[in-house]
């Protein structure tokens, strides 16, 4: 579950940069 959280954070960061 912890690993999933890290992945979510990375995805969120990528999405923010893309925006």
ABEGO torsion letter per residue (X at the ends): XAAAAAAAAAAAAAAAAAX
